[in-house]
């Protein structure tokens, strides 16, 4: 029995169309979701776990294509976030809290450092080893600089007479050079970023006063997203944060691997020893709460941050704590 040629042609077209549809569905199902991540500053050891997560394929395993880029300050990074150019900004949480209080539609989606590892370093011949030692000293200060912006709160907590502490205002980039030239007695630095570089350069261990250990808890390393992106891509953000936590666990286990992963991206960066010191100090500052995933935000941390902000800027009536963060994107 012979069938019309048109019947065979029609069947062939249907089979071809069906095959194209299947291939199209398959490609769509396996296309990785893009996640654009912007740092609030230049590369530093604080970001090593994010690069280790990429090196070990943690993002890819969760069907993510993550692009990471340096920043030029929190305001610029948050501006790009609101414009939809970025999905996540990695930044100090205290700046996010301030921005949200002022009305910016963003949220902290993970808080890794409830206490920023900021220390005051001093001249070896004029050591500041306890809060009371600050009296009679000159301290480098720049507008918006985290470590000394809340010095009055630090004085109050530690019963220091702040009138006996002289803050010398200068450009942010001048603080450390002025300290190294002995123009001031004290300067604040990040223990996990600046301190390893300074000590390696000067081949000196400077006397150190840890602010967090002495009552000044400033929320630090955090992941921030916009309310619009949280509503639009919650599953993508969940997978991203889960991969980041795998990167943190892997970095704790093998800091040298994290150092190597970051060094590959950090052209012109410091020595491997310095980067590793930054990585280890960063991991030491990432706190975990029993029974909670890494990155969990406690409402009390936000309340304390708002009280701290009051000492440095006019913030009006503080908003409810739950406006500032969400834990819903962290896997239990």
DRENMAR-981637 format. One line per 2 residues: number of its first residue (from 1); for each residue y, x, z negated of C-alpha. Coordinates in steps of 0.25 Angstrom, whole numbers, padded with zeros to 4 digits. Last residue first. Example, Ala and Ser with C-alpha at 12.3 -4.5 7.8 and 13.67 -1.06 7.14 Angstrom:
BEGIN
2) -0004,0055,-0029  -0018,0049,-0031
# end
This chain:
BEGIN
332) 0102,0072,-0231  0108,0075,-0217
330) 0123,0077,-0218  0131,0068,-0209
328) 0133,0057,-0220  0139,0067,-0229
326) 0153,0062,-0225  0167,0068,-0229
324) 0181,0066,-0232  0182,0051,-0233
322) 0172,0051,-0244  0181,0057,-0254
320) 0191,0045,-0254  0205,0050,-0249
318) 0214,0058,-0258  0228,0052,-0260
316) 0239,0061,-0254  0235,0075,-0249
314) 0247,0083,-0253  0242,0097,-0252
312) 0237,0109,-0261  0233,0103,-0274
310) 0229,0090,-0268  0219,0097,-0259
308) 0211,0101,-0271  0210,0087,-0276
306) 0205,0083,-0262  0195,0094,-0262
304) 0189,0089,-0276  0188,0075,-0270
302) 0180,0081,-0258  0171,0089,-0266
300) 0168,0076,-0275  0164,0069,-0262
298) 0152,0079,-0261  0150,0084,-0247
296) 0136,0087,-0242  0136,0099,-0232
294) 0122,0104,-0236  0113,0092,-0238
292) 0113,0085,-0252  0102,0085,-0262
290) 0108,0096,-0271  0121,0099,-0266
288) 0123,0112,-0257  0134,0122,-0256
286) 0138,0131,-0245  0146,0142,-0251
284) 0134,0152,-0252  0132,0149,-0237
282) 0146,0153,-0234  0145,0166,-0242
280) 0132,0170,-0235  0138,0167,-0221
278) 0151,0175,-0225  0143,0187,-0230
276) 0134,0186,-0217  0147,0186,-0208
274) 0152,0199,-0216  0138,0206,-0214
272) 0137,0202,-0200  0151,0209,-0197
270) 0163,0201,-0194  0166,0192,-0182
268) 0170,0197,-0168  0162,0187,-0161
266) 0157,0176,-0171  0146,0168,-0163
264) 0135,0178,-0164  0140,0182,-0178
262) 0137,0167,-0183  0123,0167,-0179
260) 0121,0181,-0185  0127,0177,-0198
258) 0118,0165,-0199  0106,0173,-0197
256) 0110,0183,-0208  0113,0171,-0217
254) 0098,0167,-0216  0093,0157,-0226
252) 0107,0152,-0230  0110,0152,-0215
250) 0098,0143,-0211  0102,0133,-0222
248) 0116,0132,-0217  0112,0131,-0202
246) 0102,0120,-0206  0114,0113,-0213
244) 0122,0115,-0200  0111,0108,-0192
242) 0111,0096,-0201  0126,0096,-0200
240) 0125,0095,-0185  0114,0085,-0185
238) 0122,0076,-0193  0135,0078,-0185
236) 0127,0074,-0172  0122,0062,-0179
234) 0136,0057,-0184  0142,0059,-0170
232) 0152,0048,-0168  0156,0044,-0182
230) 0156,0058,-0187  0164,0062,-0175
228) 0175,0052,-0177  0176,0055,-0192
226) 0178,0069,-0188  0169,0081,-0193
224) 0170,0091,-0204  0159,0102,-0208
222) 0163,0109,-0221  0165,0123,-0227
220) 0174,0122,-0239  0178,0112,-0250
218) 0187,0119,-0260  0181,0120,-0274
216) 0191,0128,-0283  0185,0129,-0296
214) 0182,0143,-0299  0169,0145,-0291
212) 0176,0139,-0279  0188,0149,-0280
210) 0179,0161,-0280  0187,0173,-0285
208) 0184,0186,-0279  0187,0201,-0281
206) 0186,0208,-0267  0174,0216,-0262
204) 0180,0226,-0253  0175,0232,-0240
202) 0189,0227,-0234  0183,0222,-0221
200) 0170,0217,-0228  0177,0211,-0240
198) 0187,0203,-0231  0176,0198,-0221
196) 0167,0194,-0232  0178,0187,-0239
194) 0184,0179,-0228  0172,0170,-0224
192) 0162,0166,-0236  0172,0169,-0247
190) 0183,0162,-0241  0196,0170,-0245
188) 0207,0168,-0255  0217,0179,-0257
186) 0221,0187,-0270  0230,0198,-0274
184) 0240,0198,-0263  0247,0209,-0255
182) 0235,0217,-0257  0233,0221,-0242
180) 0220,0214,-0242  0227,0202,-0248
178) 0237,0201,-0237  0227,0203,-0227
176) 0219,0191,-0233  0231,0182,-0234
174) 0238,0185,-0221  0230,0176,-0211
172) 0233,0164,-0220  0248,0167,-0219
170) 0254,0169,-0233  0257,0163,-0246
168) 0256,0171,-0258  0251,0163,-0270
166) 0255,0169,-0283  0246,0165,-0295
164) 0253,0165,-0308  0258,0151,-0306
162) 0244,0147,-0304  0241,0148,-0319
160) 0226,0147,-0318  0218,0137,-0325
158) 0206,0138,-0316  0206,0124,-0310
156) 0221,0124,-0310  0222,0137,-0303
154) 0212,0133,-0293  0220,0121,-0290
152) 0232,0129,-0288  0225,0138,-0279
150) 0221,0127,-0269  0228,0133,-0257
148) 0223,0147,-0261  0209,0147,-0255
146) 0211,0137,-0244  0222,0142,-0236
144) 0231,0131,-0231  0244,0139,-0233
142) 0240,0153,-0236  0239,0160,-0249
140) 0237,0174,-0254  0236,0175,-0269
138) 0245,0184,-0278  0239,0186,-0292
136) 0245,0184,-0306  0235,0174,-0310
134) 0223,0174,-0301  0214,0181,-0311
132) 0213,0168,-0319  0204,0163,-0308
130) 0194,0173,-0310  0190,0186,-0302
128) 0204,0189,-0296  0204,0204,-0295
126) 0217,0212,-0294  0212,0226,-0291
124) 0201,0221,-0282  0211,0212,-0275
122) 0208,0197,-0275  0199,0188,-0267
120) 0200,0173,-0270  0188,0165,-0265
118) 0185,0153,-0256  0170,0148,-0255
116) 0174,0134,-0252  0168,0124,-0261
114) 0161,0112,-0256  0156,0121,-0245
112) 0147,0114,-0235  0154,0101,-0233
110) 0148,0093,-0222  0154,0081,-0214
108) 0168,0082,-0219  0175,0071,-0213
106) 0186,0069,-0202  0197,0059,-0199
104) 0209,0067,-0204  0218,0058,-0213
102) 0225,0069,-0222  0213,0068,-0232
100) 0204,0071,-0221  0212,0084,-0217
98) 0212,0089,-0232  0197,0086,-0234
96) 0194,0093,-0220  0203,0105,-0225
94) 0195,0106,-0238  0182,0105,-0230
92) 0184,0119,-0224  0179,0118,-0210
90) 0168,0116,-0200  0173,0106,-0190
88) 0163,0096,-0183  0163,0088,-0170
86) 0174,0095,-0163  0183,0092,-0151
84) 0184,0077,-0155  0199,0078,-0158
82) 0197,0076,-0173  0188,0088,-0173
80) 0198,0097,-0165  0209,0093,-0175
78) 0199,0097,-0186  0197,0111,-0181
76) 0212,0113,-0179  0215,0109,-0193
74) 0204,0117,-0199  0208,0130,-0193
72) 0206,0138,-0180  0192,0135,-0177
70) 0179,0142,-0172  0169,0134,-0163
68) 0155,0129,-0165  0148,0121,-0154
66) 0135,0114,-0158  0125,0108,-0148
64) 0117,0098,-0157  0103,0093,-0154
62) 0098,0095,-0169  0090,0107,-0165
60) 0102,0112,-0157  0110,0113,-0170
58) 0099,0120,-0178  0097,0129,-0167
56) 0096,0142,-0175  0108,0148,-0169
54) 0116,0135,-0170  0113,0134,-0185
52) 0116,0148,-0187  0130,0146,-0181
50) 0133,0135,-0191  0127,0143,-0202
48) 0137,0154,-0199  0150,0146,-0200
46) 0155,0151,-0213  0153,0165,-0208
44) 0165,0164,-0200  0170,0160,-0186
42) 0185,0155,-0186  0190,0143,-0192
40) 0189,0128,-0194  0176,0128,-0186
38) 0173,0118,-0175  0160,0112,-0172
36) 0157,0104,-0159  0144,0097,-0160
34) 0137,0093,-0146  0125,0085,-0146
32) 0113,0091,-0139  0108,0084,-0127
30) 0093,0081,-0129  0094,0065,-0129
28) 0104,0065,-0117  0095,0075,-0109
26) 0083,0066,-0112  0090,0053,-0108
24) 0095,0059,-0095  0081,0064,-0092
22) 0075,0050,-0094  0086,0044,-0086
20) 0084,0054,-0074  0069,0051,-0075
18) 0071,0036,-0074  0081,0037,-0062
16) 0071,0046,-0055  0059,0036,-0057
14) 0068,0024,-0053  0072,0032,-0040
12) 0058,0035,-0037  0053,0021,-0039
10) 0064,0016,-0029  0060,0026,-0019
8) 0046,0022,-0020  0049,0008,-0018
6) 0059,0011,-0006  0047,0017,0001
4) 0040,0004,0001  0026,0004,-0005
2) 0014,0006,0004  0000,0000,0000
# end
